[in-house]
Amino acid sequence: MAKNPTAEEAIERARALQDSKIEAVRVLAESNQNVTDVRERAAEAEREYARVFGAALAAGWTPDELRKIGFSDTEKRSRQRRQKSSREIQEQAASAGMES
């Protein structure tokens, strides 16, 4: 037969559950900050790449020559297509179905 917990036992159990939830949020917050930091460093690196790519062009290299060496154009690097979300796809499908 299960014993009913005392008030103190119930509070201790509740605290233990809350502590594990709070720990999960702490870890999530740290991970989120890491992602933010990496994205900021990546954006900074992209700006630096564009700057030195421009410097290489100013030094007399052509974009075609730099591509042949293995470097990508800064325009191609920054012009990445945004993929449609599943919601956008569903909305398009729904509106296409209404038109027929």
C-alpha positions as CSV (number, residue, x, y, z in Angstrom):
1,M,0.0,0.0,0.0
2,A,1.3,3.4,-1.0
3,K,2.0,5.8,1.9
4,N,0.7,9.3,1.6
5,P,3.7,11.7,1.7
6,T,4.0,14.2,4.5
7,A,3.9,17.9,3.6
8,E,7.7,18.1,3.9
9,E,8.2,15.0,1.7
10,A,5.8,16.4,-0.9
11,I,7.6,19.7,-1.0
12,E,11.0,17.9,-1.3
13,R,9.7,15.8,-4.2
14,A,8.3,18.9,-5.9
15,R,11.6,20.7,-5.5
16,A,13.5,17.8,-7.0
17,L,11.2,17.9,-10.0
18,Q,11.6,21.6,-10.4
19,D,15.4,21.4,-10.0
20,S,15.6,19.0,-12.9
21,K,13.4,21.3,-15.0
22,I,15.5,24.4,-14.1
23,E,18.7,22.5,-14.9
24,A,17.3,21.6,-18.4
25,V,16.5,25.3,-19.0
26,R,20.0,26.3,-17.8
27,V,21.6,23.9,-20.3
28,L,19.2,25.0,-23.0
29,A,20.1,28.7,-22.4
30,E,23.8,27.9,-22.5
31,S,23.4,26.0,-25.8
32,N,21.3,28.9,-27.2
33,Q,24.0,31.4,-26.3
34,N,26.6,29.2,-28.0
35,V,24.6,29.1,-31.2
36,T,24.1,32.9,-31.1
37,D,27.9,33.4,-30.5
38,V,28.8,31.1,-33.4
39,R,26.3,32.8,-35.7
40,E,27.8,36.2,-34.8
41,R,31.4,34.9,-35.4
42,A,30.3,33.4,-38.7
43,A,28.7,36.7,-39.8
44,E,31.9,38.5,-38.8
45,A,34.0,35.9,-40.8
46,E,31.8,36.4,-43.8
47,R,32.3,40.2,-43.7
48,E,36.0,39.7,-43.3
49,Y,36.0,37.3,-46.3
50,A,34.2,39.8,-48.4
51,R,36.7,42.5,-47.4
52,V,39.8,40.4,-48.3
53,F,38.1,39.1,-51.4
54,G,37.7,42.7,-52.5
55,A,41.3,43.4,-51.6
56,A,42.4,40.5,-53.8
57,L,40.3,42.0,-56.6
58,A,41.9,45.4,-56.0
59,A,45.3,43.7,-56.1
60,G,44.6,42.6,-59.7
61,W,43.0,39.2,-59.4
62,T,39.7,38.6,-61.4
63,P,36.8,36.8,-59.8
64,D,37.2,34.0,-62.4
65,E,40.9,33.6,-61.5
66,L,40.0,33.4,-57.8
67,R,37.2,30.8,-58.6
68,K,39.7,28.7,-60.5
69,I,42.0,28.8,-57.5
70,G,39.1,27.5,-55.4
71,F,37.6,30.6,-53.8
72,S,33.9,31.4,-54.0
73,D,32.5,34.8,-54.9
74,T,31.3,36.8,-51.9
75,E,28.0,37.4,-53.8
76,K,27.4,33.7,-54.1
77,R,28.2,33.2,-50.5
78,S,25.8,35.8,-49.3
79,R,23.0,35.0,-51.7
80,Q,21.7,31.7,-50.2
81,R,18.1,30.9,-51.0
82,R,15.7,30.7,-48.2
83,Q,13.8,27.5,-48.2
84,K,10.0,27.6,-47.9
85,S,8.7,26.5,-44.5
86,S,6.2,23.6,-44.4
87,R,3.6,26.1,-43.4
88,E,4.2,28.2,-46.6
89,I,4.0,25.1,-48.7
90,Q,0.8,24.0,-47.0
91,E,-0.7,27.5,-47.5
92,Q,0.3,27.5,-51.2
93,A,-1.3,24.0,-51.6
94,A,-4.4,25.2,-49.9
95,S,-4.7,28.3,-52.0
96,A,-4.0,26.3,-55.2
97,G,-6.8,23.9,-54.2
98,M,-9.3,26.7,-53.7
99,E,-8.5,28.2,-57.2
100,S,-9.4,25.0,-59.1
